[in-house]
Amino acid sequence: MKCAVVYFSWSGNTRFAAETIAKKTGADLYEIKAETPYNSNYGKCCDEAKPECYGKTLRPIKPIEGLDLAKYDLVFVGSPNWWGTMAPPVRTWVSQNKDALKGKKVCLFQTHGGGGMQRVGKEFAETVGDAATVLSPKAFDGSSIKSSVKALEDFADERIAGK
Ligand SMILES: Cc1cc2nc3c(=O)[nH]c(=O)nc-3n(C[C@H](O)[C@H](O)[C@H](O)COP(=O)(O)O)c2cc1C
């Protein structure tokens, strides 16, 4: 099974999770970047993101160089939990690539700051729609992500095995 890991990360936790999953599965790794980066100050970033998250705004993103979804059977998509949902750049990427994901398996993983899954998995599945097979999503605590390598690896192995 050929896998890709596509992720957005603001402060590095989801990046670490994405890199761990890619390393374990031999997946190709791709980063989603906002066209205009979010403020690097936590409070300001929260203020900036809040109306976008609640409004389900499709924040513009940069094209991802070299990503051809046709090559993959399973696409892991990583997002931080922002205001209970996916980070807007992830929503944009999924919305833009719905057609290209048709017939594939897609699987969300997210990192959070204590809220757990909240609405992230549900809204991810709604955004993907019916064309792809959405596998069971998983939430990882961002503050302990560096000690969650085994849990990340097990998660990836299980999804590839169809669990
Ligand atoms: C704008 C913003 C909103 C957030 N909202 C939530 C939230 O609603 N629930 C939660 O558990 N964590 C929330 N967090 C914490 C992040 O989900 C957590 O730190 C995550 O691991 C960050 O991932 P990253 O390092 O890949 O950016 C928020 C963080 C930011 C910056």
The ligand as an SDF file (V2000), in Angstrom:
LIG
                    3D

 31 33  0  0  0  0  0  0  0  0999 V2000
   -5.1150   28.8400   17.2980 C   0  0  0  0  0  0  0  0  0  0  0  0
   -5.0640   27.6800   18.2580 C   0  0  0  0  0  0  0  0  0  0  0  0
   -6.2580   27.1160   18.7280 C   0  0  0  0  0  0  0  0  0  0  0  0
   -6.2170   25.9940   19.5420 C   0  0  0  0  0  0  0  0  0  0  0  0
   -7.4030   25.4360   19.9530 N   0  0  0  0  0  0  0  0  0  0  0  0
   -7.3750   24.2850   20.6720 C   0  0  0  0  0  0  0  0  0  0  0  0
   -8.5940   23.6210   21.0310 C   0  0  0  0  0  0  0  0  0  0  0  0
   -9.7070   24.0710   20.7380 O   0  0  0  0  0  0  0  0  0  0  0  0
   -8.5130   22.4490   21.7330 N   0  0  0  0  0  0  0  0  0  0  0  0
   -7.3060   21.8990   22.0990 C   0  0  0  0  0  0  0  0  0  0  0  0
   -7.2810   20.8470   22.7070 O   0  0  0  0  0  0  0  0  0  0  0  0
   -6.1360   22.5080   21.7540 N   0  0  0  0  0  0  0  0  0  0  0  0
   -6.1300   23.6780   21.0620 C   0  0  0  0  0  0  0  0  0  0  0  0
   -4.9530   24.2870   20.7100 N   0  0  0  0  0  0  0  0  0  0  0  0
   -3.6630   23.6310   21.0730 C   0  0  0  0  0  0  0  0  0  0  0  0
   -3.1100   22.8240   19.8940 C   0  0  0  0  0  0  0  0  0  0  0  0
   -4.0880   21.9690   19.3330 O   0  0  0  0  0  0  0  0  0  0  0  0
   -1.9240   21.9350   20.2910 C   0  0  0  0  0  0  0  0  0  0  0  0
   -0.9380   22.6840   20.9460 O   0  0  0  0  0  0  0  0  0  0  0  0
   -1.3490   21.2140   19.0700 C   0  0  0  0  0  0  0  0  0  0  0  0
   -0.5570   20.1320   19.4740 O   0  0  0  0  0  0  0  0  0  0  0  0
   -0.5190   22.1590   18.2280 C   0  0  0  0  0  0  0  0  0  0  0  0
   -0.0700   21.5010   17.0810 O   0  0  0  0  0  0  0  0  0  0  0  0
    1.1190   22.1080   16.1970 P   0  0  0  0  0  0  0  0  0  0  0  0
    2.3250   22.1960   17.1140 O   0  0  0  0  0  0  0  0  0  0  0  0
    1.3240   21.1200   15.1230 O   0  0  0  0  0  0  0  0  0  0  0  0
    0.7210   23.4400   15.7060 O   0  0  0  0  0  0  0  0  0  0  0  0
   -4.9550   25.4400   19.9410 C   0  0  0  0  0  0  0  0  0  0  0  0
   -3.7710   26.0430   19.5000 C   0  0  0  0  0  0  0  0  0  0  0  0
   -3.8200   27.1700   18.6780 C   0  0  0  0  0  0  0  0  0  0  0  0
   -2.5210   27.7990   18.2090 C   0  0  0  0  0  0  0  0  0  0  0  0
  1  2  1  0
  2  3  1  0
  2 30  2  0
  3  4  2  0
  4  5  1  0
  4 28  1  0
  5  6  2  0
  6  7  1  0
  6 13  1  0
  7  8  2  0
  7  9  1  0
  9 10  1  0
 10 11  2  0
 10 12  1  0
 12 13  2  0
 13 14  1  0
 14 15  1  0
 14 28  1  0
 15 16  1  0
 16 17  1  0
 16 18  1  0
 18 19  1  0
 18 20  1  0
 20 21  1  0
 20 22  1  0
 22 23  1  0
 23 24  1  0
 24 25  2  0
 24 26  1  0
 24 27  1  0
 28 29  2  0
 29 30  1  0
 30 31  1  0
M  END
$$$$
